[in-house]
């Protein structure tokens, strides 16, 4: 009796009280001979896989398996195989941005505190002159340059959140200074802000750097990833929000590993499973048009001076918010194993689990087909 199950072709004969099973997949063939008693015993073993002892894993101990099961929402019969979190170096670009903000603040604090010597270099004299004569304007312009370069690099801090934060950091000293300017020109009768309120570059640099560091560490700890006996789980629990993405191994079509120069030095990287639903791909459409749309709209009733002013503002915003557009493999921490330690070892774990899942499904189909044929 012959049958086709998936990619396998099987034939069964019964001769002289023995059963011959022929199974091949087009590349290799196997023949097994067994008695009726052996066939019955093997069928009973295949029908009761629950008696097999689960393979122990070194990554998860029995003490915290129940806690992890509740955390990741495991289904009945599902077991945790491996749990990982982003490495401490995963969000290095955010820590670097905090140091850059601190460096800019320390530069202006130094310029307003120390006096240059006669034998100082031209660069030091120029920095001291710009920061000492118009510190607020120079600081704002320099921070806007940092914002522009941050948008252009397309790194982890190039998103809207950090761009808005840098824009806010750049404008706060100017807004405090604007209160004095409005009063000096007679636009306001008295100062809106308290007279004692001044922007301290030393305290401001330490404060903003500490804020970025704490926020980055909190964000890093909010991500957790799990490899179970049935699926891959990507989860984030941040502040008042929580998200979880779960997909079976049968949906995994490709596994990408991204490891840059810094990741290769410190042995961390991103493992990106790609599925048929489009998980693992992203297309960035932010370009110069997005920045131009932020500026004021030019009306027909505007005067020539007003039109020129609005166009200059739109051009400035377009240059400031410009970012390259490209379609690439997504390294969104919500959709991949972002910045994990030993990414190549994790890729091997996922590949092995995917292979076991596909082989188990195929063997189950063959066993069911053999049971049906034996019953006939």
N, C-alpha and C positions, 0 to 999 in steps of 0.2 A: 504494500500500500504506500503510495507516494503522496507528499504534500509539500507546499511551499509556505514557509513562515518567514516574513521579512526578507532578508537576503540569504536565508538558509533553505536548502532543499533536503528533505528527509525522506527515507524509505525504510519500511519495517517489514521483515519477513519472519515467520515462525516455522522452523524446520526441526523436527525431531525433539520437541520439547524445549528448544532454545529459540531465543529471539535475537535477530540480527538487525541492528540500527545503522543506517548509512546516512551521514549528515555532512554536507559540504556547502561552502559559500562561493564557489566558482574559482577559488584560489587554492584551497587545501581541502582534503577529504579525510574523514575519520570513520572507522568501522569498529563497532564494539559488539561483542558477543556475550550474552548472559542468559542464564536460565530464567524461567518464569518467576521463581522465588526471588532472584536478584532484582528482576524488573519490578516486582511488587515492592521490594524493600526500598529501591531507589525512588520509586514514585511516592512512597510514604514519606521519605526524607525530604523530597522537594515540596510535598504538600504541607509540611510543618516547619517552615523556616524560623518560626518563633523560638524553637528550642536551641538555636545556635547562640552561643555567647557573643555579645557585642565586643567589638575590638576596642580595647582601652586606648584612650588618648592622653598624651602627656600635657596637652594644652589646658584641659578642663578637669578639675578634680571633682569627685562625687559630692564634696561638701557644698560647692557653690553651683552645682548643675541645676538645682531647682530654682535658685534665684535667677540664674541666667535664662532659664526657660520662661519665667514670668517676664523678664525684661524684654526678651526678643519675641514673645508671643508664639512659642512653639506649639505645634499641633500634637495630637495623640500619637505616640510611637516615635516621635522625632527626637534626635539626640544632637547635642552640641559637639562638634568635632574640633573647632578652632575659633578663638575670639581674638581680634586684633583692634588696635586703636592707632590713630595717626601718630607718627614719631614726633618727638619734640622739635625736630628740624623741619617738619612738614610745612609749617607756616613761616619759614624763615624770612620771606619777603615782607611780612607784616612787622616782624621784629626789626628788620633793617629799616623800614619806613619810620618806626619810632625813633631809632637812633639818628636818622637824617633830620627829623623834626627837632630833636634835642640839639644836634649840631648847629642848625641854623639859629636857634635861640641862643646858644652859648656864644656864637660868633658876635651877635649884636650886644649881648651882655658884656663880652670882653671889650668891644669897641667903645662902649659907654663907661667903662670902669678904668681901663688902663690907658696911659699916655704912650705914644710912640716915641722912640728915640731918634736922634738925628741920623744915625746910621741904618735906620730901618729901610727895608726894600720898598720899591715903588708899589708893589701889590699890597703890602701891609698898610702903607700910607693911604692908598686909594680906598681900601676897605674901611679903614678907620674914618676917613673923611665922609664917605657915603653913609656909614652907620651912625656917625656922630652928628652930622648936620640935619639929615632927614631920616631918622631911624625907622619911623612908621611906614613911610612910603617905600623905602628901600626894602624893608622886611616883607611888606605885602607883595611887592614885585618878585622878590626871590622865592617866596612860597608859591606864588602862581606859576613860576617856572618849574618848581618841583612838582606841582600838580600836573602840568602839561607833560613832563617827562614820564611821570607815573602812568598817565593815560596811554602814552605812546608805547610803553614797554609791554603791555598786555600780560602782566604778571598777576599774582593773586590779589594785589591791592589796586588793580585797575578798574574795579567795579564802581558802581554808582555810590555805594555806601562810603568807601574811603575817599572817593573824589569829593563828595559833599563835606566830609570831615576836614580834608585839607583846605577846601574853600573857606570853611568856617574858621579854621585856625589862622588863615591868612587875613581874614577881614576883621577879626575881633579887635586888634590894636587900632586899626583905622576907624572903626566905629566909635571906640572910646575917644580917639583924637577928634573925630568929627563933631562931637558935642562942644568942644572948645572953639572949633572953627565957626560953627553956626552962631555961637554967642558973640564972637568977636566981630562978625559981620552984621550983627543986629537982627538976625533972622529969628532968634529966640531971645526972650527977655532974661532968662537965667539958665544956668546949666541944668540939663535933665538928669544927668548922672551926678553922684556925689563928687565933690571937689577932690577928695582924697583918693578916688579910684584912678589908679594908673596901672598900665600893663607892665609887669615886671618880667623881663625876658628870662631871668634865671629861674624863678618859680614857675613861669609858664612853660618853659622847656621841660623841667622835671615833671610837672603835672601832666602835660600832654603825652610825654613818653611813658609815664607810668600807666596812664589810661589805656594807651594802645597795647602795652604789654599785658595788662590784666585782661583786656577784652580778647586779645589773641589767645591767651592761655585758656580762657573760659570757652572760647569757640572750639579750640583744639580738643578739649575734654568732652565736648558735647557729641562727638561722632564716635560710633562703635559699630564694628562689623563682625558678622558671625558666619561660619561655614558649618552647616548642619548635615545630617544624614540625608536630607531631602532637598535642600534649597540653599540659596545665598541670601543673606539678610543685610541690608544697609540701613542704618538707623541714626537719627539725630534727635537729641533731646536738649533744646536750648531755650532757656528762660521759660516762657509760657507756651511755647510751641513744641510740637513733636511730630516727626515724620518717619515713616518706615517704608522701605521698598523690599519686596520679596519676590524672587523668581526661581523657578525650578531649573535643575541642571539641564533638562531636555531643551530649554529655551536658549542656552548659551551656544552661540555660533562661533565666537572668536574671543580670544583673550589677548589684550594688549598690555604691555609693560612699558612704562615711561620712567626713565631715570636720567636726570641731568647730571652735569658735572659735579655739583654739590651733593646730589643724591648718591652718586657713585663713591664719593669720598667718605660719606657718613653712612653708606649702605641703607638708604631708604628710597622709596619711589612709589609710583601709583600703579595699581593693577586694575585694568579697566575691562570688565566683561561686557561683551557686545551681544545684543539679542536682536531678534527679528522685529521687535517693536521700536527700534531706533535708540535703545539705551546705549550710551557710550559715544554718541555723536552730537555735536552742537554746531550751530552756524551763527556767527556774530555778524549782525547787520548794522552795528554802530559805526557811523562814519562822519564826515564833515557836515552832512546835511542835518544830523541830529543836533550838532552844536548851533548851526545857523537857525534852527527852528526855535531856539530858546529866546532869541533877541526880540526886540519890539517890532511890531508890524508897521510898515510904511503905508500911510494913507494918502489919498489924492489931495485932501485938504491941507496937508502939511506944507509948511514953507520950505524953501530950499535948504535953509540951515537945519531945520528939523529932520528933513529927509537925509541929509548928509550925516547928522549925528546918529540917527537910528541905524544907518547902513554901517557906520564905523563900529557901533556896538555889536551888530550882528556878525560882522567880520571878525571882531575880537573874540566873541563867544565861539564862533566856528573854529578858529585856530586853537582856542583853549581846550575845547571839548573834542578835538579831532582824535580818532582812534582807528587803527587799521581794521579792515574787514576781511575775515577769512573763515573757512569751514574746516574744522579739525576734530580730532578725537577729544571728547569732553573729559576734563579732569575735575568736574564738579564733585566736591566731597560728598554730596548727597547721592551720587550715581556711580561711585567707584570706591575702591579701597585706596583712599587718598593718603599719600605720604607715609605708607606703612614700612616698618622695618623688615628687611630681607624680602623684597618683592618677588624675587625669582623663586624662593622657596614657597611663597604663598601661591604663585602661579602653578607650581607643581601640585600643590594640594588641591586646587580647584580643578586642574586637568584630571587628576586621579579620581576625584569625586564624580566628575562629569562622565569619565569612562566607566566607572562602576555603575552609575545610574543607567547608562545606555545598555551595558551588557546585562544588567539585572532585568531590565524591561524585555530584552530580546529573549533571554533564557526563560522568563516567565511565559512569554508567548509560545515558545517551543514546548514547555512542559504542559501548558493547557491543551495544545494541539495533540500531544501524545496521549494525554488522558482521554480526550475525546475519541481518538482512534482506538485506544485500548477498550473503551466502553462499547464500541461498535463490534 
